[in-house]
Amino acid sequence: MNSEIKKILNKQPAKLIFFGHEYSVVFDRSRLTKDENGKVKNWAESLPAHNIIIMAEDIPDDYIIPVLIHECIEIINWHFGLELPHQTISVFETALFSILEDNKLRQ
């Protein structure tokens, strides 16, 4: 497994490369947002113009990879001007994560 992915799984700052651009992955307690009923709305946010992915510091371990996949798709969407709706991005996230899990491609 890539050492940067290991860092992310351990909730440590890391670097990922997207299309020749280095992105920082950081963890920040203030990024966890909830709705009026206390349900978590956002575990992470990608800021492609600033080359950063910010994940909630207290994200559950089982959510790290699917949320990271989601943010990667958000970055692809931004870089290529695809204008995919958020629901479509979420479907791709779920499908890609399922492929990784079903085929034991994730450690």
Secondary structure per residue as TSV (DSSP state, phi and psi in degrees):
chain	resnum	aa	ss	phi	psi
A	1	M	-	360.0	139.1
A	2	N	-	-56.1	137.4
A	3	S	H	-65.3	-30.7
A	4	E	H	-69.5	-37.1
A	5	I	H	-66.0	-40.2
A	6	K	H	-58.5	-41.6
A	7	K	H	-60.3	-45.1
A	8	I	H	-61.8	-44.0
A	9	L	H	-62.8	-24.7
A	10	N	T	-96.3	12.0
A	11	K	T	57.0	44.5
A	12	Q	-	-115.0	149.7
A	13	P	-	-56.0	143.3
A	14	A	E	-148.1	173.5
A	15	K	E	-125.9	136.5
A	16	L	E	-127.6	148.3
A	17	I	E	-104.4	128.7
A	18	F	E	-126.2	113.2
A	19	F	T	53.0	40.6
A	20	G	T	82.9	1.2
A	21	H	E	-108.2	132.9
A	22	E	E	-85.8	125.5
A	23	Y	E	-108.4	137.5
A	24	S	E	-89.5	137.1
A	25	V	E	-111.8	119.5
A	26	V	E	-127.8	160.9
A	27	F	E	-117.2	131.5
A	28	D	E	-142.2	124.5
A	29	R	G	-59.5	-34.9
A	30	S	G	-73.6	-8.4
A	31	R	G	-79.2	-14.6
A	32	L	-	-73.3	116.6
A	33	T	E	-117.5	143.4
A	34	K	E	-125.1	154.8
A	35	D	-	-84.5	-176.1
A	36	E	T	-64.9	-17.5
A	37	N	T	-95.4	3.0
A	38	G	S	86.7	3.8
A	39	K	-	-80.9	136.4
A	40	V	E	-64.5	129.0
A	41	K	E	-95.5	-42.3
A	42	N	E	-136.4	125.3
A	43	W	S	-94.3	-15.7
A	44	A	E	-160.1	170.3
A	45	E	E	-150.5	136.9
A	46	S	E	-106.4	140.4
A	47	L	E	-123.3	78.8
A	48	P	G	-57.5	-35.2
A	49	A	G	-66.6	-18.4
A	50	H	G	-113.9	5.0
A	51	N	T	55.6	51.8
A	52	I	E	-144.7	144.8
A	53	I	E	-120.9	125.4
A	54	I	E	-112.7	121.6
A	55	M	E	-111.5	147.1
A	56	A	E	-62.7	133.5
A	57	E	T	-59.9	-32.8
A	58	D	T	-102.9	28.8
A	59	I	-	-62.5	134.7
A	60	P	-	-62.0	143.7
A	61	D	G	-54.3	-39.7
A	62	D	G	-68.1	-14.3
A	63	Y	G	-94.1	-15.1
A	64	I	H	-58.0	-53.0
A	65	I	H	-66.5	-48.2
A	66	P	H	-60.9	-38.5
A	67	V	H	-68.5	-40.1
A	68	L	H	-62.5	-42.9
A	69	I	H	-57.7	-45.8
A	70	H	H	-58.0	-47.4
A	71	E	H	-66.9	-33.9
A	72	C	H	-63.2	-41.4
A	73	I	H	-65.1	-38.6
A	74	E	H	-58.9	-41.5
A	75	I	H	-67.1	-43.5
A	76	I	H	-58.1	-46.5
A	77	N	H	-55.6	-44.7
A	78	W	H	-69.8	-48.4
A	79	H	H	-60.2	-37.5
A	80	F	T	-100.3	4.8
A	81	G	T	59.3	37.0
A	82	L	-	-73.2	-28.0
A	83	E	-	57.0	38.8
A	84	L	-	-68.7	137.0
A	85	P	-	-68.3	154.5
A	86	H	H	-56.1	-37.7
A	87	Q	H	-61.7	-39.5
A	88	T	H	-65.9	-41.9
A	89	I	H	-60.7	-41.5
A	90	S	H	-64.9	-36.6
A	91	V	H	-65.5	-45.4
A	92	F	H	-60.5	-41.9
A	93	E	H	-56.4	-51.4
A	94	T	H	-62.4	-43.0
A	95	A	H	-65.8	-46.5
A	96	L	H	-65.8	-41.5
A	97	F	H	-63.4	-40.3
A	98	S	H	-61.6	-41.9
A	99	I	H	-61.6	-44.6
A	100	L	H	-60.4	-46.2
A	101	E	H	-68.4	-48.3
A	102	D	H	-63.0	-28.1
A	103	N	T	-105.9	13.1
A	104	K	T	53.3	39.6
A	105	L	-	-89.4	-1.3
A	106	R	-	-114.8	136.9
A	107	Q	-	-105.9	360.0
